[in-house]
Amino acid sequence: MKPNRFKLLASAGLLALGFYANAQHSPTPIFQGKIGKTLEETKEYRAQTLPKAPEGAPNIIWILIDDIGYGASTAFGGLIETPNFDRLANQGLRYTNFHTAAYCAPTRAALLTGRNTHSVHFGFFASTSYDTPGYDGYLPFEKATVAEILRENGYNTFAVGKYHLTHPSDATQAGPFNRWPTGRGFDHFYGFPPETGAGDQWHPILYRNTQREPEDPKRRHVNELFANEAINFIAGQKAAAPDKPFFLYFAPGAVHAPHQVSKEWIDKYKGKFDAGWDKYKETVLKNQIAKGVVPPGTTLPPANPGVKPWDKLSDNEKKVYLRHMEVYAGFLSQTDHEIGRIIDYVEKLGQLDNTLIALLIGDNGAEGGAKEFGRFITTDPDDTREQQLAQEVKNLDKLGTESSSALWPDGWAAATNTPFRFYKSYGNFEGGTHDPLILFYPKKIKDKGGIRHQYSYVNDILPTTIELAGVKVPTVINGYPQEPIEGTSLAYTIDPANKNLPERHTIQYQEMTGSYSLYKDGWKASFPHDRTKRIPASEERWYLYNVREDFNEQNDLAAKYPEKVKELAEAFEAEAWKYNVYPLKDDWAVSNQTAFGNAKKIVLYKDNFLSRSATPKFYNDSYSITVNAEVTSTTQGVLFSFGNVLSGISLYVKDKKLVFAYNADGKLIEIKSEKEIPVGKVSLKAEVSYSNNGKNKAVALFFNGQQVGSKNLGKISNASSGYDGLEVGRDLGTSVTPSYKAPFEFNGKLNEVVLELIETPKLAEEPAK
């Protein structure tokens, strides 16, 4: 169409002009001095090539906590002690009507760009992307990140922790690296693999800029490593440029699963929650009303589907579920402590009064909806729940350690979402999207401990920061003409005289996996769609709430005000088309959009590593692993590993035998070669064959094409990577099998590892035997 063609040509023209006018790495400036034959005849000239921050510009720290509900921390009436959150809130402002997206990557995309989630192509995760503008998982360069903007304004920029916005196809050492954090405006990055949404807290896979970090020899908790690195970044920057402001984006993996923390933090809460989750909700709601973060007269909503009353649980259920909550609480308090170390360091430098801190206590609500009992240790799926509980009770001391990968029971997730219904992932419920926000800026916030009730959304943080810092958004960044910011600054609420001003962010859509809602001027229309089927399809319709009078959505007014429903439904439709929400995506289908695409044969080399999201999806069908190596009589070590102590596979050499370990469903099955490995050049192979649509599996081992062992694994799940990835020549982190001690590095010559995917015909399922 002609209008689109004209827009495209106009953009290209702006791009060409803007590159030279405004690009961060500008061309060599025109020399304005005088050149003579001698120094005496020469007038030197140094152009200002680096941007300079405005006089008195503040340091800026954004802190984003993962997977936490409105009623968890003491800062908003919860029962989990967060003294450093409280400190910021008591000297700053609490925002009670702040909202995020219902999942982490979409929230982070909106936060870092100041735009709506689908507008920046993150309607879901990059690892589950598909090729439409709202969901392809590629942040547009025309919508710059806060780091790109602030660096253009003379800031140093650091990102620590979880990024989760790099597409898996870009997440290998082949790059490209322009969509890694350091390609999107951050001077330095230290954190989980940039495409990854979670990580092991005791054995994290970490990157520094674009290179993998060695494992911490002291085996410290990742929160401590993150705080150390944030402090080191600040210290180095202030030593070199004391007058230059910094921006720190601190986003730990906490308190996302796996819930892992040291025993000293867990034991701090021993017995603190023995009254159970129903009593927790009652106590927290009273606290919230007393603090003014929930309106007087608010009552608790009905229990979420599938959550039992606490007094109906068995003794074993109570023992296990209480320990889950103690671990979660200890994890959050330890996170608060590490954040406090950063704040204390900035104060020690004398910089805290001129530091703007935005603390987002949640990128979505607390996580529930998986299993009522959560996930703790791997147990046999064929066991009854009572048998599984008995095993968990015996292993309670493992909860929080490297040997557990804990989510938690839905009942505690629901309780920490007080006073809202449902959980993370529900784009239509406040329990998935309503989170606490704290703004701290002593230089400008005079209403210490003040509370603000204006509606706000996660894309408001960027324009708020820009306005309070007194910086500008360039029209062109890195050669890309910039599209408008879509959030609304909250700076108008800072002055105590303006605390009751009408909200300026008056309309906001939400959508996640097919559930959606629209907020407009105090009204909210909500349309649930639940892929987990907790909400039956018969209840999928428009609901209407007056959230100014009904804070936690208990009174459906759709039948009473059908015209208001129609108005908001039409407004949602307009917003959905405007911001790339359509087509709706309501599944978890994991695409194969890694760097390997649909390749059936992949060649790997010694010390290659692929994080779990970047790994080819070889484990979903039959596959073979062929290793071309040179061995001696003393050769041993891991040839290929995938996963960790909870689930995974490992092909290794020990005691002159080739061994294949398969770890899944709480079972560890190992098969050894019947013969010793011949000395010299050798081809070592393991072939895993699937049958009965993948439910049954068998393994065969080969030397130089000759079979030397086989075993039927029976009915067993696909071994997964857990929070680890794929390693060649070693097994870092926790080992797949206790038969060796990690990393058990291969000490022979490993020439190559060939991973081949074998498509298995899909047949009618075999009858049960």
N, C-alpha and C positions, 0 to 999 in steps of 0.2 A: 504494500500500500504506500502511496506517495508520502503521507505524513510521517510514517515510520522511516521511510528511506531518507527523508529530509533530516529527521532527528539523528539518524545514524551518521549522516555526512557532517552535520553540525557538531556532533560529539567528536568526530575524528579531527575536525578543524580545531576544536578547543584543546584536544589532546596534544596536537602538534604545537600549538602556541603555548599551552600551559606548561609543557615539559621544560621549556627554557625559562619561563617566568617564575615558576613556583616549585619545581621539583626539589626534593630533599637533597639529592646529589646534583647540584646545579653545575653548569659549565664553568670553565675558568673565567673569572670576572675580567672586565676590561681594565688594563693597567692605567692608572691615573697619575702616576708619577712622571719622572723624566729620566731618560737613559742618556748617560754621557760616556765618554771613553774612559773616564776614571771615576772613582768613588766620589771625589770632590765635585765632579760635574754632574753627579747623579742624585736624583731625589727619589728615595725609596717610597713605596706605597704598599700597604697591606690591606686588602679588602676584608671586610667581615664576612667570612664564609660560613660560620655556624650561627644558627639562630640564638637569640638571647631571651631568656624568660623575662616577663615583666618584673619591675622592681617590687620586691616583697612577695613574689609568687610563692604559695605554700608548697611544701612537700605534700604528696598525695599518696594515701594507702587505701587500696580497696581490699577488703577481706571477705571471702565468700566461703561459707560453711556448706557442706554437702549433706543432703538427705536429712533434714531436721524439721520438726514440726513447730508450730507457733507456741505450743505449751511445754517445751522442753527446758529451756534455760531460765535461770532465776531472773534474768533481765526482763522477761515477759511473763513472770508469774510461775514458771515451771519449778520443778524440784531438783534439777541437776545444777550443781553449784558452778557458776561461771563468773567469778569475781572480776575478771578483766572486762568481760562484756558489760557487767554492771557498772564498772568504773567509767567506761565510755558513755553508757547511757545516762548515768547520773551527772555527767559533765557536758552532755550533749543533748540530742533530741531523739525521742522514740517516735517512729512512724507506725501507726497501728493499722493502716489501710494500704499496705504495700503488697504488691503481687509479683510473682514470677511466672515463668512457663512451668508446665507440670513435669518436665524432665530436664536433666542437667545440661546437655549440650545446647538445646534451644535457649535456655536461660542465659548461658554463657555467651552465645552469639549475640543475643539482644543486649546484654550488659556491655560487652566490649565495643559494640558498634553504635549503640543508641538508636537502634532500629527494631522493628518487629521481627520475630523469629523467622517466619516464612519469607519475609522481605529480604533477609540475608541468607536464604537457601537452607535454613536449618529447622524445617518443620518437624524433624525427628533427628536421628543420628546419621552421621556420614557412613557408618558401617552398615546401615540398613537403608541406604539411599536408593532413590531411583531417579530417572533422568527427566525431571520436570523442575522448573525454577524454584519452587518452594521447598524441594527436598533433595537436591543433588549434593548437599554437603560441602559446597565450595563458597566460602565467604567472598563476596564481590570486592574487588579493589576499589570500586567506585563508592564503597561505603566503608570508609577507613575505620580502623580500630582506635580506641582511646590512646593507645601507645603511639600510633603513627601521628595522631594529632598533637600529643604532648611533646613528642620528639621534635616536631616542627616548631614548637614553641620554646625550645631550649631546655627541655627536661632530659635527664637520664631515665631509662625505663627498664624495669626488671619484672620478670614473671617467675613465680615460684609455685610449684605444685601441679595442679591439674589444669590442663589446657583443653583437651577434648574437642578441638575444632580443626584438626588436620585430617584430610581424607586418607583412609587406609592405603589407597593406591599411591599416595605421595609419601608414605611413612617408612620407606626403606632407605638404605644408603645411596640409592640411585636418585633420591629426591623426586621432583624438584623441591627445594627448600624454601621457596617464596611463600608457602602457606604454613610453614612452621612458625612458632612464636617469633623467632629472630627475623623471619621474613615479613612479619606483620607489625613491625615497629618496636619490638623489645630488643634492647641492647644485649641483654643476657637472659637466658632461660635455664632453669634447673627444676626438673620435675619428672613426672611419669611420662612414658611415651606419649607424644602429643596427640595421637589419635585415640588414646585409651581413656576409658571412663572410670577406672578404679585400679587399685593395686594393692598387693600384699604390703601390710604395714611393717612387718619384720624383715622381709627380704624383698624390698622394692626393686623393680627395674627402673632405673633413673637415667635421664639424659642431661648433659650439660650442653646447651645450645643445640647442636645437631649430632653430637656424639654420645654414645653410651658411656655412663660412668662406671668405674670399677665398683664392686660391692664394698660396702663400708666394713672395714676389718673389725670394727668394734661392735658390729651388729646392733647399732642403735635404732630406735624407733624412727620411722620416717618423719613424723612430726618434728622430732628434735633436729633431724637433718635439714628439714625445710627452714626451721627458725634460724638455725646456724647460718644457712646460706643467705637468707634475707639480711641478717645482721652483717655478714661479710660484704654483701653488695653495698649496703648503706655505708659501712665503714670505709671501704675502698673509694667510693664516690666522694664522700665528704672530705677525705684526706686529700684527694686530688683537686677537687673543685668545691670548696666549702660553701661558696655562695650560690652554687647551682642547685636548683630543686630536683628532687627525684620523684618518680612514680613507681610504687611497688604494688603489683597485683599478687596477693597472697591467697592461694586457693588450695588448701590441703585436701587430701582425699577424705578426711574425716568429715562427718561420721558415716560415710558410705560403707557398706559391707566391703570387705570383711571387717567385722568389729574385732579389732585386735589391740591390746594394750597391756602394760605390765600389771602384775598381780597387786602391786602396791596401790595402784589407782582403782582397781576393781574392788579390793577389800575396803576401800574408803566408804563404799556404799553398802557394805554387808548389813543386811537387815533393814535398810532404809525404805525399801519398797514392799515390805512383807504384807502390807494391807491390801496389795493387789491393784490392778489397773482401774477398777471401778472407783475405788476410793481415791486413787491418784487424780482422776478426772474431777471429782468433786472438790478436792483440796485446791487444785490448780485453778479451777474456775473462780473460786472465792478469791484467790490471790490476784488473779487477773482483773477482776472487778475492783478490788481494793487499790491496785496500781493505776487504774484508769486506762488500761490497754484493751479492755473489753467493756462494752456499755453496761450500766446497771440494769438488772432485770433479765440479762441473758441467761438462758437455761441450757442444760446439756441436751444434745440431740439424741435420738435413738441410737443404739449400738449398731455398728456396721454389720452387714451380713456376714455370718460365719464366725463372729467373735462371741465366745461363750462368756457368761458372767463368771467373775473370778471364783465365787463360792461354789460353782459347779465343776471346777477342775479337780482332778485327782491329786493326791499328795505328790506323786512323781512329776506331774505337769507343773505344779507350783514350784517345786525345787528347781526344775530346769528353766522355767520361764523367768523366775526371779533372778537367776544367775545371768540370763541374757540381759536383763535390764541393768543389773549391776555392771556388766561389761560395757554396755552402751554408755551408761552414765560416766563411768571412769574414763572412757574414750573421749567423751565430750569435755570433761573437766581437764584432762591432759592437754587437749587441743587448746582450750582457753589458756592454760598455763604457758604453753609455747608462744601463743600470740602475745601474752603479757610480757614475755621476754623481749619481743620486738618493740613493743610500746615503751618499755623501760629503757631500752637502748636509745631510742629516739629522744626520750626525755633526758637521758644522761648527756646527750650531745647538745642539750639546750634548744632542741628544735621542735618540741612537742606543741608549744603554743601556736606555732605557725605550720601545723600539719593538719590537713583535712583527711579525716578517716571516714570511709563509708563501710559499715559492717553489715553485711547481708547474712542474717542467720537463717540460711536456707536458700538453695537453688530450686527447691520444690519442697513439698511436704515430706513427712516421714514416709519411709517405704513400707508398704504392706501389699497384700493381694497375692503373695506368692504361695505361702502355706501358713496355716494357722500356727504351726509349731516352728516355723523358720527352718534354718539349715545350720547344723552344728558340725558333727563329725559324720563322715560317710558311713552309712549303715546299709545293710542289705535291703533293697526296695521291696523284697518279698516278705520281710518281717512285718508283723503287725505293729501298729503304733505303740502298743504296750511294750513289745520287745525292743523297739527302737528307743523308747523312753528309758527302759532299764539300762541300756547301753550308755545313753547320754548321762544318766545319773552317776554311773560308775566313772565317767570321764569328765565330770564337771570341772575339774581342775585344768583341763586342756582348753576350756573355753577362753578365748582371748589370746591364746598362744599361736605359734606358727603351725600347730597341728590342727587348727580349727579354721573354718571359713564360715563365720556366722553371719546370718541375716538376723532376724529376730521374729518373735511371734507378732501376728497382726494386732493382737490386743494391746501390746505396748506401743506399736506404731500409732494406733488409733488414739491411745491415751495422750501421747505427746503431741498429737495434732489438736488437742483441746483448744478451743471449743468447736472445732469444725468436723465435718463428716468426711469420710474416705481418706485417700492417700495420694502420695506421689503417683503420677501417670494420669490422673483424672483431671482433664482440662476444664471440666464443667463444674467441679466442686471446689469450694474454698480450701478443703483439706489438702488438695493437690497444689494449690497456687497462692495461698495467703501466708506470707512469711513476715517475720520481724525485720525492720530496718532501723539502724542507728546511724545518725550523722554526728560527728564530733569535729569541732573546729574552734578551739578556744578563742582565737583571734576575732572571730565574727559571731559565734553563738553565745549570746549573753543569757539566754533563758535556760540555765543549767537544769537538766532533768525535765525539760519541757516535753509535752506530748502533742503530736500533730495527727489529725484524723483525715486529712485530705486524701483522696484516692491517688495512688501512684502505681507505676509499673516499672519493671526492671530496666526498660530502655530510658527511664528518666534519670538514671544515675550519671550517665555521660554528660548530658546538657547541664545538669546541676553542677557537676565538677567543673565544667568549662566556664560557667558563669561565676562561680565562687572563686576560681583561680585567676580570673581576669585574662584568660587566654582566648585566642581566636581559632576558628576552624578554617584552614586554608581552602580556597576554592578548588585548588588542584594539589593533590598529594602524590608524589612519585610518578607524575605524569598523567594521573587519572582524575578527570573532572569529578568533583564530589557531588553526590546526590544528597538531598536534605536529610537532616536528623529528624527522626520520627518521634522521639520522646519529648517530654515537657520538663523544663527545669523546675526543681523544687525550691530554688533560692528565694522565691517570694514568700516562703513560709518561715524563713529563719528569724526575722524580726518578731519579737514577742507581740508587738502591736498588730501583726498580721496573722497571728496563729489561727484565727477563725475565719480567714478569708475563704471564699468559695474555691473549690478545687479547679485547677486549670486543665488537668488531664481528665476529660469528661467522657471519653468513649474508648473502649478497649476490647478487642476480641481475644478469645482464647480458643485453641484447638490442639488436641493431642490424640492420636490414634483413633480419630473419628468421633470423639466426644468434643463438644464445643459450647461456647457461651459468649454472651456479649454484655458488657457493662456500659450503661449510659445514664449519666445524671442521676445516680442513686438507685437505678433499677438494674436488675440482672435477669436476662433470659438464659436458660440453661437447657442443653439438649444432651442427655447422657447416651453414650454408646460404649458398652463394656465388652472388650474382647475376652475377658476372663469369665464372662457370663454370670458374675455376681449380681448384676442388674439384668433381669430378663428382658428380652427384646420387646415384650408387651409393654414395658415401662419407658420405651424410647419415644419421647415426645417432648415438646417444649414445656418447661416449667418457668414460673415467674416469681421473682422475689424482690421486695423492697428492702435492699440491704442497709439502707440508712436506719430503718426501724427494726430490721430482722437480720442482725449481724451475722448469724451463722445458718441462714437459709433453712428455716424450719416451717415457714408458712407459704405454701404454694398458692399464688394468686392468679394463676393462669385462667382458671374458669371465671374468676370475677372480673378480670380486665383483658378480655380477648383482643381489644384494639391495641393495647400496650404490647402484648405478645407479638402481634402482627408488625408493629412499628419496629421492635427490636430484632425480630427475625429478618425483616427487610434490611435493617442496618447491618446485621451480621453478613448478609449476602453481599452487600456492597463492599464491606471491609474484606471479605474473603476473596473476592475477585481482584480487589485493589492490591492485596499483599501476597498473592500467590498461594493461598490456602488450598485451592482446588488443584488436582483431584484429592479427595480425602484418602488418607492412608491409615488402615486400621489393623495392620498385622506387624509381626515381628520378623518377617522373612529377612534372613541375613543374605545380602547379595554377595557375589564373588568378586566385587569391585576392589580387588587388591591389585598390587603391581603385577601380579601373575595372571590376572584375568581368568580365562578358562583353559589355561595351559594344562596339559595332561602330563607333561614331563618337566621337572624342575631340577637343575643341577646346582648343588650347594657346595661350599668349601669350608675348610677348617676355620673355626671361630665365627662363622656366620651366625647372626642372631636375627630373629624376626619376632616382634611383639605379637601378642595374640590376635589383635585385629588385623595386622598386616600379613599374617600367615595364610598361605593358600588353604582352602577348606578341604584338605585331603582326607580328613578323618570321617567324612560323611559317607564314604563308600569304600570299596576295596582298594587297597593300595600296596605298593611295595617300596622298600627302602634298600637300595643297593649301594654298598660302600666299596670303593676301590682303595686299597690300603697296602702298606708294606709292614709286616710284623716280624718280630723276633720271638724267642722263647720267653722273654720277660715283658712283652707288650701287654698293656691293659688299659682300661679306661672307657669312657662313654664315646660312642660313635655318633649317636643321634638321640636327642631327648626332646620331649614335648610335654609340658605340664609340670606337676609337682607332687608333693606327698599325698594330696587329696585325690588327684586324678591325672593320668597321663600315660605315656609310653616311653620306653628307653631301650635302645639297642646298644649293648656294651660287651666288652671283652674282659673276662676275669678267669684266672686259673686256666688259661689256654683254651677256654671255651667261649663260644658266641652265645650270648644270652639275650632274650627278648622279654621285657617286663611289660605287663599290661595291668593298669591300675584303674579300676572303675567300680562303682556300686559297693564300695567298702571291701572289695576283693582285690588281692594282688596275685596275679597268675604269672609265673615265670617259666619259660621253656629254655632248656640248654641244648646245645648241639651234642649229638651223640659221639662226635669225634673231636679231637683237638684241632685247632686252627693250624693249617700248614704254614711253615715259616717262609717268608719271602713275599712276593707280590701275590695278592689274593683278592678275590671278589667275594664279599660277604653280603648276604641278602636275607631279609625277612619279608615274607609276603603275608598280608592279612586279608583273608577272604570273608566277605559278608554273604549271608544267605538269609532267607525268610525276611526279606525287606530290611536287612541290616540288624535284625534282632539276634541272630546267631553268628558267631565268628569263629574262625580257625586261623592258626598261624603255622607257617612252614619256614624252616631255615635252610639256607643253601651255602655251600662253599664252591666257588667256581662252577656254578650251575648244577651241582650235585646236591640233592636233598640230604640233609644230615639231621633232620628232626622235624616233628610236627606235633601239634596239639590242638584239640577242639576246645575253644574257650566257652562254648555253650551260649546260653542266653545272657548277654551282658550289654550294657549301654556303651555308646561311643565314648572312648576316653577323651576328656577335654583338657584344655590347657590351664584351667583355673585362672589365676592371675599371672601366670608365667607365659612364656612363649616357646619358640622353637630354637634349639641350640645345636650346633654342630661341633663335635669334639669335646663336649663337656656338659655338665648338668648343674647350672647355677641355681641359687636359691635353695629350697628344700628339695631333696632328691625324690624321684619317682618311686624308688625302691630302697628299703633299708639295707640292701645287699652291698651297697657301697656308700661312702661318705662324700657328699658334694664338695667340690665340683667334679671329682674323679676324672680329671682331664686325660684324654687319650695321649699316650706317650710314644706311639708309633708314628709312622708317616701316613697321614690321611690325605689322599689325593683329591677325592671328590665323593660326594654323596648324591645319588640320583633318586629323587622321589617321583614315583610314577603313580598316577591315579588310574584306577581300573573301574570302568563303569559296570555296575552289576545290573542285569536285567531285573526290572520290577515285576514280580510275579504275585499271584494270589498267595496269601499267607498260608503257611503250612498249618495243618491242624495241631492243636495243643496235644501233647502226649501225657 
